[in-house]
């Protein structure tokens, strides 16, 4: 089973994703895709770790070569939370060794395989590009890839939830 949780910044996506994982039961795995840059990044990591404290998650960092997460046996049969799709896309597009071609396909392929290996995969996504601003080419390319991957994951997911002001809204259920 795969669930896609999306929404704007600081709208409760992570808390909802953690709640869904806890309801699923079994072994809980947190796939941490954020590469912490600077104090702001470190602060976000501390916030998310504190939020997960005592909930039984095993953390697997997957910001260097996302597909390597498939080699980790801890995901097999687990309930996994991938946090977050925006970081996965950024890492794959702008990482030192990241090939630039076929990024969206590679990410979707890995997530599909993750969902086959897990009992339940919860993917946290996020909105970008809906502010009406004009951005440089690199940022716009990132927005387009993230938008494509988000749409494809929503189509593949068994349920899609949008968080709005801390409230989960069910968009799709199969």
Secondary structure as UniProt FT lines:
FT   STRAND          2..7
FT   TURN            9..10
FT   HELIX           13..24
FT   STRAND          28..32
FT   HELIX           38..52
FT   TURN            53..54
FT   STRAND          57..61
FT   HELIX           66..71
FT   HELIX           73..75
FT   TURN            76..77
FT   STRAND          79..83
FT   HELIX           85..94
FT   TURN            96..97
FT   TURN            101..102
FT   HELIX           103..117
FT   STRAND          120..124
FT   HELIX           137..156
FT   STRAND          159..164
FT   TURN            165..166
FT   STRAND          167..173
//
